[in-house]
Amino acid sequence: MATTKALPHWDMTPIYPSLESPQFAQAFSSLLTALSELVALFDICAIRSEPHVTPSDEPTEISTTTPPPLPLLPTFETVLTRYNSVLDTARTVGAYISCFVTTDSRDTLAQAKMSELQQAQIRLSQLGIRFVAWIGSLDIETLIAQSPLAQEHAHMLRQAKVQATHLMSPDEEALAAELHVIGGSAWTKLHGTLTSQLLVTLETLEGTQTFPMSVARNLAFDPDRALRRRAYEAELIGWHQSAVPLAAALNSIKGEVNTITRRQRWDSPLDASLFSNSIDRQTLAVMMSVARASFPHFRRYLRAKAHMLGLERLAWYDLFSPLGNDEFVWEFDEAAQFIVEQFHTYSPRLANFAARAFREHWIDAEPRPGKRDGAYCISLRDDVSRVFANYKPTFPGVSTLAHELGHAYHNLNLSTRTALQKRLPMTLAETASTFCETIIRQAALRYASQREQMSILEASLQGSCQIVVDISSRFLFELRVFERRQQRELSIEELNEIMLEAQNETYGDALDPQALHPYMWAMKPHYYSADRSFYNYPYMFGLLFGLGLYARYRQDPESFKRGYDDLLTSTGLADAATLAARFGIDLHAESFWQASLDLIGTDIDLFEALSRS
């Protein structure tokens, strides 16, 4: 479904006028200078894994000459402050460049700057490893007791203490960081560049046309089933034709992660992922078990949708089909107004923030050649973010905007924290986005006619089905690929087979087994990150945790509001279980996860009832 108005592009000029501007050049140069100075500081202060002296309050100065041994406490505070500052600058410069790369992968200047930045990021990554190893050698509990700055970073320090036990030797870690740029990171870049420039050809009413893959994938939301099917078939052909380099990329990334995690003495890539996401295996096992038990309910939803479409059961290309040709069109401006108004029902602060994002052109909404598919939010500096979307004038498009603005609101609440305090586990990074998305859905249902309610419920259940059922299939796929990749590379046919196996296990008989998506592994960029393996189950955690928080909000709105922003501000300061306990949530209890899924089950019941009428 096409929008009738031009969609906005984001405005990057408040950060720097352009990639060619003197201001950007100065910022890039300043980053390199600050990085070199930080390297010198690390060398002077012997920031490595040797033992250090006992914390002391004696003053010290950092000089460029070889100094006598430094008292630990002032050294720690100097190093931490300077390290945070460089990380902040690197985040702004890197995010700025990334915004150009993801909106136009053919931008050769942006690609060149990103490549240049990667060389600096190698050095920064190596410093990070040295910092973790150094922290691992310290008595951090004594440090936390003596230093207010250390106390503010207590969670990070304790995490680093554990992480230090999983480091390779300094030389091995330094070599791995250098090789990552021409290894895993290069394969990630290949996937992003290739898929953003991939074109597919299909027949439309206007004749044979060629579309970017992102535009063709958006046709999955078109009311014309024949067009959806042709777009799906064209998409599969496109992925098939590109499968050789993409399979090579996937095999290489998973092979690298297997090798590094084994050398770092993790039991598996999953264990490393759980640590970085601040949850334990018991939490994951309970959540996934309750999710599996909910699959029959999601199949009820899929069968009800098939019934409404006059089908025996859905094909893959029907998953995002609208329910009828007269679905309400949500123009972008109308979506913006609705989001701001409904955010105001929660708090003026949230509403004013969203209004600012629209007013100051933070959002890039138009699908176009060279632009990657999907949606994300990226923090630039202080409380300023940018939202990347491929907007569709349907309620799912509105919901996605609200979701990404929730991430931006989370960034707002984190803006007073240091760079190291802002490092969030993915499990908690979805908290505000899910909460904001739920506000919009509940509001839309309140004001909708019965027919509109059906459309809104269907859009919501689409998303929930993706995050519970499809995410489960993606998790199973990645788990099995990691296991099999330990023996050898996997062929395209094997990758397709594993993906179809996972989809059959999760969707069951609710989908036509002859019309699934064997190349979902090629499409999903989340598989192509050597830095973030298992970029899937945290989304399910985020949805169900966010729904659980929303249930707490409805029980006692004023009490919830007093603690919610503080929770968002603290998401880098404690693990998920500790933060959940603030709202009386036990992450090991099946009842919590079941209560969140029951909210979705209530929507499925209503959807079924409306489908019969």
C-alpha positions as CSV (number, residue, x, y, z in Angstrom):
1,M,0.0,0.0,0.0
2,A,1.6,3.3,-1.1
3,T,1.4,6.5,0.9
4,T,0.1,9.5,-0.9
5,K,2.6,12.0,0.6
6,A,6.4,12.3,0.5
7,L,8.0,10.7,3.5
8,P,10.6,12.5,5.5
9,H,14.4,12.1,5.5
10,W,16.3,12.8,8.7
11,D,18.3,16.0,9.2
12,M,21.9,15.3,10.2
13,T,23.1,18.9,9.9
14,P,22.6,19.7,13.6
15,I,25.4,17.2,14.4
16,Y,27.8,18.2,11.5
17,P,26.9,20.1,8.3
18,S,28.0,17.1,6.1
19,L,30.6,14.4,5.8
20,E,32.7,16.9,3.7
21,S,32.4,19.8,6.2
22,P,35.3,21.2,8.2
23,Q,33.3,20.6,11.4
24,F,33.1,16.8,10.7
25,A,36.8,16.7,9.7
26,Q,37.7,18.5,13.0
27,A,35.6,16.0,15.0
28,F,37.2,13.0,13.3
29,S,40.7,14.5,13.8
30,S,39.9,15.2,17.4
31,L,38.8,11.7,18.0
32,L,42.0,10.3,16.6
33,T,44.0,12.7,18.7
34,A,42.1,11.8,21.9
35,L,42.5,8.1,21.1
36,S,46.3,8.5,20.7
37,E,46.4,10.4,24.0
38,L,44.3,7.7,25.7
39,V,46.8,5.0,24.4
40,A,49.6,7.0,25.9
41,L,47.7,7.3,29.2
42,F,47.1,3.6,29.3
43,D,50.8,3.0,28.6
44,I,52.0,5.4,31.3
45,C,49.6,4.0,33.9
46,A,50.4,0.4,33.0
47,I,46.8,-0.5,32.2
48,R,47.2,-4.2,31.7
49,S,46.8,-7.3,33.8
50,E,49.7,-7.0,36.1
51,P,49.0,-6.6,39.9
52,H,48.5,-3.0,41.1
53,V,49.1,-1.3,44.4
54,T,46.5,-0.9,47.1
55,P,44.0,2.0,46.6
56,S,45.2,5.3,47.9
57,D,44.0,8.8,48.2
58,E,47.4,10.2,47.5
59,P,47.4,12.8,44.6
60,T,49.2,12.1,41.3
61,E,49.7,13.7,38.0
62,I,49.8,12.1,34.6
63,S,52.9,13.1,32.6
64,T,54.3,12.1,29.3
65,T,57.6,10.9,30.9
66,T,58.1,7.5,32.5
67,P,56.7,8.0,36.0
68,P,57.2,6.1,39.3
69,P,54.4,3.6,40.2
70,L,51.2,5.5,40.6
71,P,48.7,5.2,43.5
72,L,45.7,3.3,42.2
73,L,42.7,5.4,43.2
74,P,43.5,8.7,41.4
75,T,44.9,6.6,38.5
76,F,41.7,4.7,38.2
77,E,39.5,7.8,38.3
78,T,41.7,9.6,35.6
79,V,41.7,6.6,33.3
80,L,38.0,6.0,33.7
81,T,37.1,9.6,33.0
82,R,39.2,9.8,29.9
83,Y,38.1,6.5,28.6
84,N,34.4,7.5,29.0
85,S,35.1,10.7,27.1
86,V,36.7,9.0,24.1
87,L,33.9,6.4,24.0
88,D,31.4,9.3,23.9
89,T,33.2,11.0,21.0
90,A,33.6,7.7,19.1
91,R,29.9,7.0,19.5
92,T,28.9,10.3,17.9
93,V,31.3,10.1,15.0
94,G,30.5,6.5,14.3
95,A,26.7,6.9,14.6
96,Y,26.9,9.9,12.3
97,I,28.7,8.0,9.6
98,S,26.5,4.9,10.0
99,C,23.4,7.0,9.3
100,F,24.7,7.8,5.8
101,V,25.8,4.2,5.1
102,T,22.5,2.7,6.1
103,T,20.4,5.2,4.1
104,D,22.6,4.9,1.0
105,S,25.1,2.1,0.8
106,R,26.3,3.5,-2.5
107,D,27.6,6.6,-0.7
108,T,31.3,6.0,-1.4
109,L,32.4,8.8,0.9
110,A,30.5,7.4,3.8
111,Q,31.8,3.9,3.1
112,A,35.4,5.3,3.0
113,K,34.9,7.2,6.3
114,M,33.4,4.1,7.9
115,S,36.4,2.1,6.8
116,E,38.8,4.7,8.1
117,L,36.9,4.8,11.4
118,Q,37.2,1.0,11.7
119,Q,41.0,1.4,12.0
120,A,40.5,3.7,15.0
121,Q,37.9,1.3,16.4
122,I,40.5,-1.5,16.4
123,R,42.7,0.6,18.7
124,L,39.7,1.5,20.9
125,S,38.7,-2.2,21.1
126,Q,42.2,-3.2,22.1
127,L,42.1,-0.5,24.8
128,G,38.8,-2.0,26.0
129,I,40.4,-5.4,26.3
130,R,43.3,-3.9,28.3
131,F,40.9,-2.0,30.5
132,V,38.9,-5.2,31.3
133,A,42.1,-7.2,32.0
134,W,43.3,-4.4,34.3
135,I,40.0,-4.3,36.2
136,G,40.3,-8.1,36.5
137,S,43.6,-7.7,38.4
138,L,42.2,-5.2,40.9
139,D,40.4,-5.6,44.3
140,I,37.4,-3.9,42.9
141,E,35.3,-4.2,46.1
142,T,37.8,-2.1,48.0
143,L,38.0,0.3,45.0
144,I,34.2,0.7,45.0
145,A,34.2,1.3,48.8
146,Q,36.8,4.1,48.5
147,S,35.8,5.9,45.2
148,P,32.4,7.5,44.5
149,L,33.2,7.2,40.8
150,A,33.9,3.5,41.1
151,Q,30.7,3.1,43.1
152,E,28.8,4.8,40.3
153,H,30.3,2.2,37.9
154,A,30.0,-0.7,40.3
155,H,28.0,-3.0,38.0
156,M,30.3,-2.4,35.1
157,L,33.3,-3.1,37.2
158,R,31.9,-6.4,38.5
159,Q,31.0,-7.5,35.0
160,A,34.5,-6.6,33.8
161,K,35.9,-8.7,36.7
162,V,34.1,-11.8,35.4
163,Q,34.8,-10.9,31.7
164,A,38.5,-10.7,32.5
165,T,38.5,-14.4,33.4
166,H,37.4,-15.1,29.8
167,L,40.1,-13.1,28.0
168,M,42.8,-14.7,25.9
169,S,46.4,-13.5,26.3
170,P,47.0,-9.8,25.6
171,D,48.7,-10.6,22.3
172,E,45.9,-12.9,21.2
173,E,43.2,-10.4,22.1
174,A,45.0,-7.6,20.2
175,L,45.4,-9.9,17.2
176,A,41.8,-10.9,17.3
177,A,40.7,-7.3,17.3
178,E,42.8,-6.5,14.3
179,L,41.7,-9.6,12.4
180,H,38.0,-8.9,13.2
181,V,38.0,-5.9,10.9
182,I,39.0,-8.0,7.9
183,G,37.1,-11.0,9.2
184,G,33.7,-10.9,10.9
185,S,33.2,-7.2,10.5
186,A,34.0,-7.3,6.8
187,W,31.5,-10.2,6.3
188,T,28.9,-8.1,8.2
189,K,29.6,-5.2,5.9
190,L,29.3,-7.4,2.8
191,H,25.9,-8.5,3.9
192,G,24.7,-5.0,4.5
193,T,26.1,-3.6,1.2
194,L,24.9,-6.6,-0.9
195,T,21.4,-6.8,0.5
196,S,20.8,-3.0,0.4
197,Q,21.7,-3.0,-3.3
198,L,19.9,-6.2,-4.2
199,L,17.2,-5.7,-6.9
200,V,14.3,-8.0,-7.8
201,T,12.1,-8.1,-10.8
202,L,8.4,-8.9,-10.8
203,E,5.2,-8.4,-12.8
204,T,2.8,-5.6,-11.7
205,L,-0.2,-3.9,-13.3
206,E,2.3,-1.5,-14.8
207,G,4.3,-4.4,-16.4
208,T,7.6,-5.9,-15.5
209,Q,9.4,-3.7,-12.9
210,T,12.6,-3.8,-10.9
211,F,12.5,-2.9,-7.2
212,P,15.0,-2.7,-4.4
213,M,14.7,-5.7,-2.1
214,S,13.4,-3.5,0.7
215,V,10.5,-2.2,-1.5
216,A,9.7,-5.8,-2.7
217,R,9.6,-7.0,0.9
218,N,7.1,-4.2,1.7
219,L,4.7,-5.7,-0.8
220,A,4.1,-8.4,1.8
221,F,1.7,-5.9,3.3
222,D,-0.2,-5.4,0.0
223,P,-3.9,-6.5,0.0
224,D,-3.5,-8.2,-3.5
225,R,-2.6,-11.8,-2.7
226,A,-1.4,-12.5,-6.2
227,L,1.0,-9.5,-6.0
228,R,2.2,-10.7,-2.6
229,R,2.9,-14.2,-4.0
230,R,4.8,-12.8,-6.9
231,A,6.9,-10.5,-4.7
232,Y,7.6,-13.5,-2.4
233,E,8.7,-15.6,-5.3
234,A,10.8,-12.8,-6.7
235,E,12.4,-12.3,-3.2
236,L,13.3,-16.0,-3.0
237,I,14.9,-15.8,-6.5
238,G,16.9,-12.8,-5.4
239,W,18.1,-14.5,-2.2
240,H,18.9,-17.7,-4.2
241,Q,21.0,-15.7,-6.7
242,S,22.9,-14.0,-3.8
243,A,23.2,-17.1,-1.6
244,V,26.8,-18.0,-2.3
245,P,28.4,-14.9,-0.8
246,L,25.8,-14.7,2.0
247,A,26.4,-18.3,3.0
248,A,30.1,-17.7,2.9
249,A,29.6,-14.7,5.2
250,L,27.4,-16.6,7.6
251,N,29.8,-19.5,7.8
252,S,32.7,-17.3,8.4
253,I,31.0,-15.2,11.1
254,K,29.7,-18.2,13.0
255,G,33.1,-19.9,12.6
256,E,34.9,-16.9,14.0
257,V,32.5,-16.7,17.0
258,N,32.9,-20.4,17.7
259,T,36.7,-20.0,17.7
260,I,36.9,-16.9,19.8
261,T,34.4,-18.1,22.4
262,R,36.2,-21.4,22.7
263,R,39.6,-19.7,23.2
264,Q,38.0,-17.3,25.7
265,R,36.8,-20.4,27.7
266,W,33.1,-19.9,27.3
267,D,31.2,-23.2,27.3
268,S,29.4,-22.0,24.1
269,P,28.5,-18.8,22.2
270,L,25.1,-19.0,23.9
271,D,26.7,-18.7,27.4
272,A,28.7,-15.7,26.2
273,S,25.5,-14.1,24.9
274,L,23.6,-14.7,28.2
275,F,26.4,-13.0,30.1
276,S,26.4,-10.0,27.8
277,N,22.6,-9.8,28.1
278,S,22.7,-10.0,31.9
279,I,20.4,-13.0,32.3
280,D,21.2,-16.6,33.3
281,R,20.3,-19.9,31.6
282,Q,17.4,-20.6,34.0
283,T,15.7,-17.3,33.0
284,L,16.1,-18.2,29.3
285,A,14.9,-21.8,29.8
286,V,11.8,-20.7,31.7
287,M,11.0,-18.0,29.2
288,M,11.5,-20.2,26.1
289,S,9.5,-23.1,27.8
290,V,6.5,-20.8,28.4
291,A,6.8,-19.4,24.9
292,R,6.7,-23.0,23.4
293,A,3.6,-23.7,25.4
294,S,1.9,-20.6,23.8
295,F,2.5,-21.8,20.2
296,P,-1.0,-23.5,19.9
297,H,-2.6,-20.1,20.8
298,F,-0.7,-18.3,18.1
299,R,-1.7,-21.0,15.7
300,R,-5.3,-20.2,16.6
301,Y,-4.7,-16.6,15.6
302,L,-3.1,-17.7,12.3
303,R,-6.0,-20.1,11.5
304,A,-8.5,-17.3,12.2
305,K,-6.6,-15.0,9.9
306,A,-6.6,-17.6,7.2
307,H,-10.4,-18.1,7.6
308,M,-10.9,-14.3,7.2
309,L,-8.9,-14.3,4.0
310,G,-10.8,-17.3,2.7
311,L,-7.9,-19.6,2.9
312,E,-7.5,-23.1,4.2
313,R,-4.2,-21.9,5.8
314,L,-1.7,-19.2,5.4
315,A,1.3,-19.1,3.2
316,W,4.4,-17.3,4.3
317,Y,3.5,-14.3,2.1
318,D,0.1,-14.1,3.9
319,L,1.6,-13.4,7.3
320,F,1.5,-9.6,6.9
321,S,-1.5,-9.4,4.7
322,P,-4.1,-6.7,5.6
323,L,-7.6,-7.9,6.3
324,G,-9.4,-6.4,3.4
325,N,-8.9,-3.8,0.7
326,D,-10.4,-0.9,2.6
327,E,-7.9,-0.8,5.5
328,F,-7.4,2.6,7.0
329,V,-4.4,4.4,5.5
330,W,-2.2,6.0,8.2
331,E,-0.4,8.9,6.5
332,F,2.9,9.7,8.2
333,D,1.7,13.1,9.5
334,E,-1.5,11.5,11.0
335,A,0.7,8.8,12.6
336,A,2.9,11.4,14.2
337,Q,-0.1,13.4,15.6
338,F,-1.6,10.2,17.0
339,I,1.6,9.1,18.6
340,V,2.2,12.4,20.3
341,E,-1.4,12.6,21.6
342,Q,-1.4,9.1,23.0
343,F,2.0,9.5,24.6
344,H,0.6,12.5,26.4
345,T,-1.9,10.2,28.1
346,Y,1.0,8.6,29.8
347,S,3.1,11.7,30.5
348,P,3.8,15.2,29.0
349,R,7.5,14.4,29.1
350,L,7.1,11.5,26.8
351,A,4.7,13.4,24.5
352,N,7.0,16.5,24.3
353,F,9.9,14.3,23.5
354,A,8.2,12.6,20.6
355,A,6.9,15.9,19.3
356,R,10.5,17.2,19.3
357,A,11.7,14.1,17.3
358,F,9.1,14.9,14.6
359,R,9.7,18.6,14.7
360,E,13.4,18.4,14.5
361,H,13.4,15.8,11.7
362,W,15.0,12.9,13.6
363,I,13.2,10.3,11.4
364,D,14.2,8.9,8.0
365,A,11.0,7.1,6.8
366,E,11.2,6.7,3.0
367,P,12.1,3.3,1.5
368,R,14.5,4.0,-1.5
369,P,17.3,2.4,-3.5
370,G,20.5,1.9,-1.5
371,K,18.6,2.1,1.8
372,R,18.7,-1.0,4.1
373,D,15.5,-2.7,5.1
374,G,14.1,-2.7,8.7
375,A,14.0,-0.1,11.4
376,Y,16.3,1.0,14.3
377,C,17.1,3.9,16.6
378,I,20.6,5.2,17.1
379,S,21.9,7.5,19.8
380,L,24.0,10.4,18.5
381,R,25.0,12.5,21.4
382,D,23.5,13.7,24.7
383,D,19.7,13.2,24.5
384,V,19.7,13.3,20.6
385,S,18.8,10.2,18.6
386,R,17.9,9.3,15.0
387,V,15.1,6.9,13.9
388,F,15.5,4.8,10.8
389,A,12.4,3.3,9.3
390,N,10.9,2.1,6.0
391,Y,7.5,3.5,6.7
392,K,4.3,1.7,5.6
393,P,1.0,3.7,5.9
394,T,-0.6,0.9,8.0
395,F,-1.0,0.5,11.7
396,P,2.2,-1.7,11.8
397,G,4.0,1.3,10.4
398,V,2.6,3.5,13.2
399,S,3.5,0.8,15.8
400,T,7.1,0.6,14.5
401,L,7.5,4.4,14.8
402,A,6.2,4.3,18.4
403,H,8.6,1.4,19.1
404,E,11.7,3.2,17.8
405,L,10.7,6.5,19.5
406,G,10.6,4.4,22.7
407,H,14.2,3.6,22.2
408,A,14.9,7.3,21.7
409,Y,13.1,8.0,25.0
410,H,15.3,5.4,26.6
411,N,18.3,7.3,25.2
412,L,16.9,10.5,26.7
413,N,16.8,8.9,30.2
414,L,20.3,7.6,29.8
415,S,21.7,10.9,28.6
416,T,23.1,11.8,32.0
417,R,25.0,8.6,32.3
418,T,28.6,8.0,31.2
419,A,29.4,5.9,28.1
420,L,30.3,2.8,30.1
421,Q,27.0,3.2,32.1
422,K,25.0,3.4,28.9
423,R,26.1,-0.1,27.7
424,L,22.8,-1.9,27.9
425,P,22.1,-5.6,27.6
426,M,19.8,-6.2,24.7
427,T,17.3,-7.8,27.1
428,L,16.7,-4.4,28.8
429,A,17.2,-2.3,25.6
430,E,13.7,-3.2,24.5
431,T,11.9,-2.1,27.7
432,A,10.9,1.4,26.6
433,S,10.2,0.5,23.0
434,T,7.8,-2.3,24.0
435,F,6.1,0.0,26.5
436,C,5.5,2.8,24.0
437,E,4.3,0.4,21.4
438,T,1.7,-1.0,23.9
439,I,0.5,2.5,24.7
440,I,-0.2,3.1,21.0
441,R,-1.9,-0.2,20.5
442,Q,-4.2,0.1,23.5
443,A,-5.2,3.7,22.5
444,A,-5.9,2.6,18.9
445,L,-8.2,-0.2,20.2
446,R,-10.1,2.2,22.4
447,Y,-11.0,4.6,19.6
448,A,-11.5,2.0,16.8
449,S,-14.7,0.7,15.3
450,Q,-15.2,-3.1,15.3
451,R,-13.6,-3.3,11.9
452,E,-10.7,-1.1,12.8
453,Q,-10.3,-3.1,16.0
454,M,-9.8,-6.2,13.9
455,S,-7.1,-4.4,11.9
456,I,-5.3,-3.1,14.9
457,L,-5.5,-6.4,16.8
458,E,-4.2,-8.2,13.7
459,A,-1.3,-5.8,13.4
460,S,-0.4,-6.3,17.1
461,L,-0.7,-10.0,16.9
462,Q,1.5,-10.0,13.7
463,G,4.2,-8.4,15.8
464,S,3.7,-10.6,18.8
465,C,3.7,-13.7,16.6
466,Q,6.9,-12.6,15.0
467,I,8.6,-12.0,18.4
468,V,7.4,-15.1,20.1
469,V,7.0,-17.7,17.3
470,D,9.3,-16.4,14.6
471,I,12.0,-15.4,17.1
472,S,11.9,-19.0,18.5
473,S,12.5,-20.3,15.0
474,R,15.4,-17.9,14.6
475,F,16.8,-18.9,17.9
476,L,16.6,-22.6,17.1
477,F,18.2,-22.0,13.7
478,E,21.2,-20.1,15.2
479,L,21.7,-22.6,17.9
480,R,21.9,-25.5,15.4
481,V,24.1,-23.6,13.0
482,F,26.6,-22.9,15.8
483,E,26.6,-26.5,16.8
484,R,27.1,-27.9,13.3
485,R,29.6,-25.2,12.3
486,Q,32.0,-26.6,14.9
487,Q,32.5,-29.6,12.5
488,R,32.5,-27.9,9.1
489,E,31.0,-25.2,6.9
490,L,27.4,-25.6,6.0
491,S,26.1,-25.6,2.4
492,I,23.3,-23.3,1.2
493,E,21.0,-26.4,1.0
494,E,21.8,-27.3,4.7
495,L,21.1,-23.7,5.8
496,N,17.8,-23.8,4.0
497,E,17.0,-27.2,5.6
498,I,17.8,-26.0,9.1
499,M,15.7,-22.9,8.6
500,L,12.7,-24.8,7.3
501,E,13.0,-27.3,10.1
502,A,12.9,-24.5,12.7
503,Q,9.9,-22.8,11.0
504,N,8.0,-26.1,10.9
505,E,8.7,-26.7,14.6
506,T,7.4,-23.3,15.7
507,Y,4.6,-22.4,13.2
508,G,3.4,-26.0,12.9
509,D,0.5,-26.8,10.7
510,A,-0.8,-23.2,10.8
511,L,1.3,-22.4,7.7
512,D,1.5,-24.1,4.3
513,P,4.7,-26.2,4.5
514,Q,5.2,-25.7,0.8
515,A,5.3,-21.9,1.2
516,L,7.7,-21.2,4.0
517,H,10.8,-19.0,3.8
518,P,14.0,-21.1,3.5
519,Y,16.2,-18.0,2.9
520,M,15.2,-16.2,6.1
521,W,18.9,-16.8,7.2
522,A,20.0,-14.7,4.2
523,M,17.6,-11.9,4.8
524,K,18.0,-11.3,8.6
525,P,21.0,-9.0,9.3
526,H,20.9,-10.1,13.0
527,Y,22.7,-13.4,12.0
528,Y,25.6,-11.4,10.5
529,S,27.1,-9.9,13.6
530,A,30.2,-11.4,15.2
531,D,29.8,-9.0,18.1
532,R,26.2,-9.9,19.0
533,S,25.4,-13.6,18.6
534,F,21.8,-14.7,19.3
535,Y,20.4,-11.4,18.3
536,N,16.9,-12.9,18.8
537,Y,15.8,-14.1,22.2
538,P,16.4,-10.7,23.8
539,Y,13.6,-9.4,21.6
540,M,11.2,-11.9,23.2
541,F,12.5,-11.0,26.6
542,G,12.0,-7.3,25.8
543,L,8.4,-7.8,24.6
544,L,7.3,-10.0,27.6
545,F,9.2,-7.8,30.1
546,G,7.6,-4.7,28.6
547,L,4.2,-6.2,28.7
548,G,4.7,-7.2,32.3
549,L,5.7,-3.6,33.2
550,Y,2.6,-2.3,31.3
551,A,0.5,-4.6,33.5
552,R,2.1,-3.1,36.6
553,Y,1.4,0.4,35.2
554,R,-2.3,-0.4,34.7
555,Q,-2.5,-1.7,38.3
556,D,-1.1,1.4,39.9
557,P,-0.3,4.2,37.3
558,E,1.0,6.9,39.7
559,S,3.3,4.6,41.6
560,F,4.6,3.1,38.4
561,K,5.4,6.5,36.9
562,R,7.5,7.4,39.9
563,G,9.8,4.5,39.3
564,Y,9.7,4.0,35.5
565,D,12.1,6.7,34.3
566,D,14.5,5.8,37.1
567,L,14.4,2.2,35.8
568,L,15.3,3.3,32.3
569,T,18.1,5.5,33.7
570,S,19.4,2.5,35.6
571,T,19.4,-0.2,32.9
572,G,23.2,-0.1,32.6
573,L,23.7,-0.2,36.3
574,A,22.4,-3.6,37.3
575,D,21.5,-7.0,35.9
576,A,18.0,-7.8,34.6
577,A,16.9,-9.7,37.7
578,T,17.9,-6.9,40.0
579,L,16.1,-4.3,38.0
580,A,13.0,-6.5,37.6
581,A,12.8,-7.0,41.4
582,R,12.1,-3.2,41.8
583,F,8.7,-3.9,40.4
584,G,8.2,-7.2,42.3
585,I,9.1,-9.4,39.2
586,D,10.9,-12.8,39.6
587,L,12.4,-13.7,36.2
588,H,12.7,-17.4,37.3
589,A,9.0,-17.6,37.9
590,E,6.9,-19.1,35.1
591,S,3.9,-17.1,36.3
592,F,5.5,-13.8,35.3
593,W,6.2,-14.9,31.7
594,Q,2.8,-16.6,31.5
595,A,1.0,-13.4,32.7
596,S,2.6,-11.5,29.8
597,L,1.6,-14.1,27.3
598,D,-1.9,-14.2,28.8
599,L,-2.2,-10.5,27.7
600,I,-1.5,-11.6,24.2
601,G,-3.8,-14.6,24.6
602,T,-6.7,-12.2,25.5
603,D,-6.1,-10.4,22.2
604,I,-6.1,-13.7,20.3
605,D,-9.5,-14.6,22.0
606,L,-10.9,-11.2,20.9
607,F,-9.5,-11.6,17.4
608,E,-11.1,-15.0,17.0
609,A,-14.4,-13.7,18.3
610,L,-14.3,-10.7,15.9
611,S,-13.3,-13.0,13.0
612,R,-16.5,-15.0,13.5
613,S,-18.6,-11.9,13.2
